[in-house]
Structures are given as structure tokens and as C-alpha cells.
């Protein structure tokens, strides 16, 4: 019995396994110390998050390196077997490999980062975590109107970046163009109607326009872009029912709903104060009466 215990304790394979466990524990403690002592002191949230993610990946690489070094003398005879098995594993885990490749593309290709508002695979939301295999979104929309959270957390495989378009609402240019369409009755004061829309857009236009112009100029340094009109613009279209005014303006991507609500409120109040000079139009339907019918009834005698 004692000899069996000694043989077990002094078995080289057992010693290597123990070495791996101890080494893994030391690597874990070292990474935890680095994240708690140094990385947690980074003030910027996005930089702190990315640094901790990098530390986790670095820890995994150290563990793989440790296992490779400890079992290096055992790997020579397994080269052929590992090559054959590797082909089968690569085929079976192609989605996992694709997700890992997608993670590399996301981290180093600038597709998006944590905090960005994106649309991936038909799902729209804010990125709250980027894992090695999946991206986590806090979903917006669906049964909730507007760009508001609905409470669902969605996990999307990173391989989607190679299969479908990635819509980023807040990447290099964190602004959106939005529109408000107002139908005005024929015979209204058209100049006054235009003035009402322009006054409403001027509420926050100055600050937004200056910031958006700076961002647009920064984008022109990296992309081939023409100058964009970031000032509010009012256009008019006439159809069979009314005169349609369209107010086009730029807005922060997170404040689209709130901005539209304030603009509508301002427009409604100004139209009411116009004393009938400007009137909203609405669809009307005219019911045509049926013509009179003369019915002659004959009775048999």
C-alpha cells in the first residue's frame, strides 16, 4: 500500500498536474491583484473595461503557455493525432471559431465598443459587454415605442459581424438626422408656418450644430465625406390634401425621442398662438348619398 502511494506521489504526470494547478492559481491571483491594484484606478470607464478584458485574455494565454511548457515532452508523439483531430474540431466548432475571429475584429477593427448603440442581426440596443464569443446588448424598441430600453438583455454571437451589416448609431458621429412632418391647411399663412417650425428648431440648434460640425470635420480626416448641413432645414411639399412642411434637424442619438417631444410641444403652442393664421390639416372623407330609385310594382289581377 505504501509503495503504491509513493509511486502515485512521485509519478511525473501527477507532479505536472499539481504544477499546473499551482501555476493556474498563482496566475489567477496575479491577475486579480493587477486588476484590483492598478486597472481599477483607471478613471475612464471604457478604458478601464478594455484593460480588464485584456488582462483576462492575457491570463488565459499564460495558462495555455504553462500547460504547453509542462507537457512539452509529451506533445511530440501526439502531433499527427492532434492534426487529424484538429481538422474535425475546427469543422465542429466553426461557429465558435467564427465568433472568436469576430471578437478579434471587434476589438481591433473598430466595429463598436461598449457603450455604443448598435443594431446587430436585427436587434437594436446598447452594448454593455463584449465577450470572447458573444456581445451583450441592452435591447431597445420592440414593444416599446421610441429609443427606450425594454428590459431584455440579448446575447449575440460575434460571428454576426461577418454575416450581416453592423449599424452603429454612436461611433465616430454620435448624432442622427431626424424629421418632423406637419400638414397645414390650404389658405393658411405659409410664411408664418415656416417661421413657427424654424423657431422651434432654434431651441437647441446652436449647441448641437457646433458639436456636430466638429465631429463631422474629424470624420472627414478619416473618410471621404463632403460637408454636411447640420443646421435645421424646412422644406415644403404640396399634395392633394394639404401643404406638408418637413423640419429636418440633427439630434444626439440618445435624445431623439425627448427632442421630438419638445419640438412638437413648441410647434403646437405656436400654432395655437397664431390666432387661426396657421391651421393643421387632417384627412377628410365625403360620403356621397345614393341616388333615388323609382320602383314600379305591378300586381296581377
Secondary structure by P-SEA (a helix, b strand, c coil): caaaaaaaaacaaaaaaaaaaaaaaaaaaaaaaaaaccccccccaaaaaaaaaaaaaaaaaaaaaaaaaaaccccccaaaaaaaaaaaaaaaaaaaaaaaaaaaaaaccccccccbbbbccccccccccccccbbbbccccccccccccccbbbbbbccccccbbbbbccccccbbbbbbbbbbccccaaaaaaaaaaaaaaccaaaaaaaaaaaaaaaaaccccccccccbbbbbbbcccbbbbbbbbccccccaaaaaaaaaaaaaaaaaaccccbbbbcbbbbbbbbcbbbbbbbbcc
